[in-house]
Amino acid sequence: MSLNPPLVLWSLVLYSSSLGAFENASHFAVSVLGASQQELADRFAKSSDDKFDGVEWRPGLGNAPILADSVANFQCRAANRYYGGDHVIFLGAVEAYSYNRKEPLLFARGGYGRFVAGDGSAADKS
């Protein structure tokens, strides 16, 4: 949402079974998944009792889960939340982050895709 100060914004539907955990957490983490992690993205997009069962992760700030092999992650202090329609909008102050320059997983217009640079070349995989 902002570079200065660094802020992250995301939203969660009001009837999510995870809502209580996020409303009571001091911190949360946002993981940017890699191109090879589509199955993991699909898993987290669906309702389930324990989305983390069998998923490799480590505890970050405030014990927020950091997913293994993610392209980037942002560890955020829960700064504020707002109610908008049928969602809660969470605002986090970024306190730590990492980035490994691998190709990110992209989702747009109802499907997965790949980043293509303005010159038509595929994303840098270094």
PyMOL commands that set and color helices and strands:
alter all, ss='L'
color gray80, all
select helices_A, chain A and resi 19-23+38-45+61-63
alter helices_A, ss='H'
color red, helices_A
select strands_A, chain A and resi 2-3+6-13+27-32+57-59+65-67+72-84+87-99+106-108+111-113
alter strands_A, ss='S'
color yellow, strands_A
deselect
rebuild
show_as cartoon
